[in-house]
Amino acid sequence: MRKKVLLIAFYDETPEPGGGYISRRTVFLGKALSENGCDVTWLKSGFSHSKKQDLHGSSIQWVNEHFKIIHVPGIGYKHNTCLRRYMHDWICAKQMLPVLESLKSVDAIVCSNQNVIASFLACRFAKKRHIPFLLDLRDPWPDLFPYAVTSKWLRPLIKLAVKPDQHLLKRTLKNASAVVSMSWDMLRWGLKKIPHTKRPTKVFYLSTTEDVILTKQQTDVFSKKYAPMLARKTLRVFYISGWGINFQPSLLVELAHRMQNEAVDFILCGDGDYSDKIRKEAVFLSNVFLTGYLSHEEAYFLAKHCYCGVIFISNESMEQFTKITPTIPNKAFFYFMCGLPLLNGMPGELGTIVEQHGIGLNFHGNDLQQLQKLIFSLRSDDNLRCAMAKQSRLFFEKHASPEKVYTEYAQFVKEFCK
């Protein structure tokens, strides 16, 4: 008999028919469970977090015959950190309760911590019904909230305001059957709230980047499109992200300005809130190529024609990532999938992975002079660069392939099913 698994994650995007979206953690886990003997129900908001639009309202959508999505309505919001989003979370959590009560049978619940009140209420529901409850730590929320606010004079007030949510998260952690996370740093952040716990714990990397295999037609199209850039006899540095407050390439534009005469090109993929700023800064730089948003296939093609990838946190967000907990953004796993040596400026666990596995080189504090030296070191040592490229791909295959990560995650969940 197929087990019934409930997934609760309000912020991952609903899959769009025919593709054209980026799959996130809950999609991968749900598919892995549905393909391994489970009937999966995913409870989420009908409001799109990335597009800031109410796309689905109160509706049901099927991913496959054993995997359905139930959307609950909220009020929506325009900014990631605002009072209206907090109200939205509460409303969605309240809308969730009658759905939980209507479910005839649930063998296990996997819940993201990003909506704190929803995870608390779902955990209380699970405890009352004797259902195994697994909490997936996806974000250092609500601890992160005060540092996401730019006005420092507001932070003491916000720290007081989030104390009730911190209390709810602690209670949820204490009552969870197991605690999982997308990184060891994030897991340690959560477990500090419940020291000496005996709960089972596990890390399953965020990795949601599947292998890309280009067709001959795609290769021909991309080769023609980027022929002028690829004809340049330069070392190409690759960067990809959404251009928001946490991740955006201003630092690399500044470095490109310094290195205009050094035969180094910077391929910057992405777009977002900082688009106008980046384009204005790069407008007269012949060694900067701005591609906009790209499909995985086109980004993969460009990455495979670059010598290294760069990842770092913006100066504006450095404080929150060092004072709360570092993270491993999914773009790192894209670099690993492409087999790129990584020049890493992220603090914490990613730096350890890069060093221990010989994947690349670390720089600190967004030090441009140090980063420039690392680029020169890769240019001058092809053997080192090739060795790092090999280790990058090997790490992906052994530790970060979505097929491997989410098959293991699904098996871990099934072990808790009643």
C-alpha positions in Angstrom: 0.0 0.0 0.0 1.3 3.4 -0.9 2.3 5.7 2.0 0.7 9.1 2.3 3.2 11.9 2.7 2.3 15.6 3.3 4.8 18.3 2.3 4.3 21.8 3.6 6.4 24.5 1.9 4.8 27.8 1.2 7.5 29.6 -0.8 8.7 27.1 -3.4 7.2 27.9 -6.8 4.4 25.8 -8.3 5.6 23.9 -11.4 4.3 25.4 -14.6 2.8 23.1 -17.3 5.3 22.5 -20.0 8.3 23.6 -18.0 9.8 27.0 -18.1 10.4 27.2 -14.4 13.3 26.3 -12.1 12.4 23.3 -9.9 13.0 23.8 -6.2 13.6 21.5 -3.3 9.9 20.5 -2.7 9.4 19.6 -6.3 12.4 17.2 -6.3 11.4 15.6 -3.0 7.8 15.2 -4.0 8.7 13.6 -7.3 11.2 11.3 -5.6 8.6 10.2 -3.1 5.8 9.8 -5.7 8.2 7.6 -7.8 9.0 5.4 -4.7 5.7 4.2 -3.5 4.2 7.3 -1.9 1.1 9.5 -2.6 2.3 13.0 -2.0 0.3 16.1 -1.2 2.1 19.5 -1.2 0.4 22.3 0.8 1.6 25.7 -0.3 0.5 29.3 -0.9 -1.2 30.3 -4.2 0.9 33.5 -4.1 4.1 33.4 -6.1 7.0 34.5 -3.9 9.4 35.2 -6.8 6.9 37.0 -9.1 4.9 38.7 -6.2 1.6 37.7 -7.9 -1.4 35.6 -6.8 -1.1 33.0 -9.6 -3.0 30.1 -8.1 -5.4 31.4 -5.4 -7.2 28.5 -3.8 -6.8 25.6 -6.2 -5.5 22.1 -6.7 -2.9 21.1 -9.3 -1.5 17.7 -10.2 2.3 17.2 -10.8 1.8 13.5 -11.6 -0.8 10.9 -10.7 0.7 10.4 -7.2 1.7 14.0 -6.5 -0.8 16.9 -6.1 -0.5 20.5 -4.9 -3.1 22.2 -2.7 -2.9 26.0 -2.8 -4.2 28.1 0.0 -4.9 31.9 -0.4 -3.1 34.7 1.3 -3.0 38.5 1.0 0.3 38.8 -0.9 3.2 41.2 -0.5 5.6 43.3 -2.5 8.8 43.0 -0.5 10.5 40.0 1.1 10.9 41.7 4.5 7.8 43.6 5.4 4.8 43.5 7.8 2.5 42.5 5.1 4.5 39.3 4.4 4.3 38.5 8.1 0.5 38.9 7.9 0.4 36.8 4.8 2.2 34.0 6.6 -0.3 34.0 9.4 -3.3 34.0 7.0 -1.9 31.1 5.0 -1.2 29.2 8.2 -4.8 29.6 9.3 -6.0 28.6 5.9 -3.9 25.5 6.2 -5.7 24.1 9.3 -9.0 23.0 7.6 -7.0 21.4 4.9 -5.1 19.4 7.4 -8.3 18.3 9.1 -9.8 17.2 5.8 -6.9 14.8 5.0 -8.1 11.3 5.7 -4.8 9.7 6.2 -1.2 11.0 6.6 1.8 8.7 7.3 4.4 11.5 7.6 4.7 15.3 7.3 7.8 17.1 6.0 7.6 20.9 6.7 9.8 23.8 5.8 10.6 26.2 8.6 10.2 29.3 6.4 6.6 30.0 7.6 7.2 29.7 11.3 3.6 29.8 12.5 2.6 27.2 9.8 5.4 24.8 10.9 4.3 25.2 14.6 0.7 24.5 13.8 1.5 21.6 11.6 3.8 20.1 14.2 1.0 20.5 16.8 -1.4 18.8 14.5 1.0 15.9 13.8 1.7 15.4 17.6 -2.0 15.3 18.3 -2.6 12.7 15.5 0.7 10.7 16.3 2.0 11.5 12.8 5.8 11.6 12.3 6.9 15.2 11.7 10.1 16.2 10.0 11.2 19.8 10.1 13.4 21.0 7.1 15.5 24.0 8.1 15.7 26.0 4.9 16.3 29.6 6.2 17.6 31.1 9.5 14.2 32.6 10.0 13.1 34.6 12.0 16.7 35.3 13.4 17.6 36.8 10.0 14.8 39.3 9.9 16.4 42.1 12.0 19.6 42.0 9.8 17.6 42.1 6.6 16.4 45.6 7.6 18.7 48.3 6.4 17.8 50.8 9.1 19.9 49.7 12.1 17.9 51.8 14.6 14.9 49.6 13.9 16.8 46.4 14.7 16.3 46.4 18.5 12.6 46.8 17.9 12.5 44.0 15.3 14.5 41.7 17.6 11.8 42.1 20.2 9.0 41.6 17.6 10.4 38.3 16.4 10.8 36.7 19.9 7.4 35.1 19.7 8.3 33.4 16.4 11.7 32.3 17.9 9.8 30.7 20.7 7.4 28.9 18.3 10.4 27.7 16.3 12.1 26.3 19.4 8.9 24.5 20.4 8.6 23.0 16.9 12.2 21.8 16.9 11.6 20.2 20.3 8.6 18.3 19.1 9.8 17.3 15.7 10.4 13.6 15.0 13.5 14.5 13.0 15.4 17.7 11.9 16.9 17.9 8.5 18.5 20.7 6.6 20.1 21.8 3.4 23.6 22.4 5.0 25.5 21.5 8.1 25.8 25.2 9.0 22.0 25.6 8.9 21.5 22.4 10.9 23.8 23.6 13.6 22.0 26.9 13.7 18.7 25.1 14.5 20.2 22.6 16.9 21.7 25.4 19.0 18.1 26.2 20.0 17.6 22.7 21.4 21.0 21.6 22.8 21.4 17.9 23.8 18.6 16.8 21.6 18.3 13.1 20.7 16.3 13.8 17.6 17.5 12.1 14.4 19.2 14.7 12.1 20.4 14.6 8.5 21.7 17.0 5.9 20.4 16.9 2.3 22.0 19.5 0.1 19.8 22.1 -1.6 21.1 21.0 -4.9 18.3 21.4 -7.5 20.5 21.6 -10.6 20.1 18.6 -12.8 22.6 17.4 -15.3 22.5 19.2 -18.7 23.1 17.4 -21.9 23.1 19.7 -25.0 21.7 18.6 -28.3 23.7 19.3 -31.5 21.1 21.9 -32.5 21.5 23.7 -29.2 25.2 23.6 -29.4 25.1 25.0 -32.9 22.7 27.8 -32.0 24.7 28.9 -28.9 28.0 28.6 -30.7 26.7 31.0 -33.4 25.2 33.4 -30.9 28.3 33.7 -28.8 30.9 33.4 -31.5 32.3 36.9 -31.2 32.8 36.5 -27.4 34.3 33.0 -27.7 36.8 34.2 -30.4 38.4 36.5 -27.9 41.7 35.1 -26.6 40.9 35.7 -23.0 40.4 33.9 -19.7 36.7 33.9 -19.1 35.3 34.2 -15.6 31.7 33.0 -15.1 29.0 34.4 -12.7 25.3 33.6 -12.4 22.6 34.7 -10.0 19.4 36.6 -9.5 20.5 40.2 -9.0 19.1 41.0 -5.6 20.5 42.5 -2.4 22.2 39.2 -1.4 23.7 38.2 -4.8 24.6 40.6 -7.6 27.8 41.2 -9.5 28.8 44.8 -8.7 32.0 43.5 -7.2 33.0 41.8 -10.5 32.2 44.8 -12.5 34.6 46.8 -10.3 37.2 44.1 -10.8 36.6 44.1 -14.6 37.3 47.9 -14.6 40.6 47.2 -12.9 41.5 44.4 -15.3 40.6 46.0 -18.6 44.1 45.4 -19.9 44.7 41.9 -18.5 42.9 39.7 -21.2 40.2 38.6 -18.7 36.5 38.6 -19.6 33.6 38.5 -17.2 30.5 36.6 -18.3 27.7 37.8 -15.9 24.4 36.0 -16.2 21.2 37.1 -14.5 18.9 40.0 -13.9 16.8 41.5 -11.1 16.4 44.5 -8.9 20.0 45.6 -9.4 19.9 45.3 -13.2 19.9 49.0 -13.9 22.8 49.6 -11.5 24.9 46.8 -13.0 24.2 47.8 -16.6 25.1 51.4 -15.9 28.4 50.5 -14.2 29.3 48.1 -17.0 28.2 50.2 -20.0 31.7 51.2 -21.2 33.6 47.9 -20.2 34.5 45.8 -23.2 35.5 42.9 -21.0 32.0 42.5 -19.4 29.3 40.5 -21.1 25.8 40.8 -19.6 23.6 37.9 -20.9 20.3 38.5 -18.9 18.4 35.5 -17.6 19.3 32.2 -19.4 17.9 28.7 -19.5 20.0 26.0 -17.8 21.1 24.8 -21.2 22.4 28.2 -22.4 24.0 28.9 -19.1 25.7 25.5 -19.1 27.1 26.2 -22.6 28.6 29.4 -21.5 30.0 27.9 -18.3 31.7 25.1 -20.2 33.5 27.8 -22.2 34.8 29.6 -19.1 37.8 28.9 -16.9 36.3 29.4 -13.5 33.2 30.4 -11.6 32.9 33.0 -8.9 30.5 33.2 -6.0 30.3 35.7 -3.1 27.8 37.5 -0.9 27.2 41.2 -1.6 28.7 43.7 0.8 25.2 44.8 1.8 24.4 41.3 3.1 27.7 40.3 4.5 26.6 41.1 8.1 23.5 38.9 8.2 25.4 35.9 6.7 28.2 36.2 9.2 26.2 37.0 12.3 23.4 34.5 11.8 24.6 31.6 9.7 26.3 31.2 6.3 24.5 29.3 3.6 25.3 27.4 0.4 23.4 29.0 -2.5 22.1 26.7 -5.2 24.3 28.4 -7.8 27.3 26.7 -6.2 25.8 23.3 -7.2 25.3 24.6 -10.8 29.1 25.4 -10.9 29.8 21.9 -9.7 27.5 20.3 -12.3 29.4 22.3 -15.0 32.7 21.1 -13.6 34.0 24.7 -13.0 36.8 25.5 -10.6 35.3 27.8 -8.0 36.6 31.0 -6.6 34.6 31.3 -3.5 34.0 34.3 -1.3 31.2 32.8 0.8 32.0 32.2 4.5 31.2 29.0 6.3 30.6 25.5 5.0 31.1 26.2 1.3 34.7 27.4 1.9 35.4 24.2 3.8 34.0 22.1 0.9 36.1 24.0 -1.7 39.3 23.5 0.4 38.8 19.9 1.5 37.8 18.6 -1.9 40.2 20.7 -4.0 37.4 22.3 -6.0 38.9 25.8 -6.1 40.3 28.7 -4.1 38.7 30.9 -1.3 39.0 34.6 -0.9 37.8 36.6 2.0 35.8 39.8 2.8 35.2 40.5 -1.0 38.9 41.4 -1.3 39.3 42.4 -4.9 43.1 42.3 -4.8 43.0 38.8 -3.5 40.4 37.7 -6.1 42.5 39.2 -8.9 45.6 37.2 -7.7 43.5 34.0 -7.7 42.4 34.6 -11.2 46.0 35.1 -12.3 47.0 31.9 -10.5 44.5 29.8 -12.4 45.6 31.4 -15.7 49.2 30.6 -15.0 48.6 27.0 -14.0 46.5 24.9 -16.4 47.3 21.7 -14.5 45.8 23.2 -11.3 42.8 24.5 -13.0 42.1 21.2 -14.7 42.5 19.3 -11.5 40.1 21.6 -9.7 37.6 21.2 -12.6 37.7 17.5 -12.3 37.2 17.6 -8.5 34.3 20.0 -8.9 32.4 17.6 -11.2 33.3 14.7 -9.0 31.8 16.4 -5.9 28.6 17.0 -7.8 28.4 13.3 -8.8 29.2 12.0 -5.3 27.4 14.5 -3.1 25.2 16.9 -4.9 23.4 15.3 -7.9 19.6 15.9 -7.3 18.9 12.3 -8.3 21.2 11.0 -5.5 20.2 13.7 -2.9 16.5 13.4 -3.2 16.4 9.6 -3.6 18.2 9.5 -0.3 15.9 12.2 1.2 12.8 10.3 0.1 14.1 7.1 1.6 14.8 8.9 4.9 11.2 10.2 5.0 9.8 6.8 4.2 11.6 5.3 7.2 9.4 7.5 9.4 6.1 6.5 7.8 3.7 4.8 10.2 
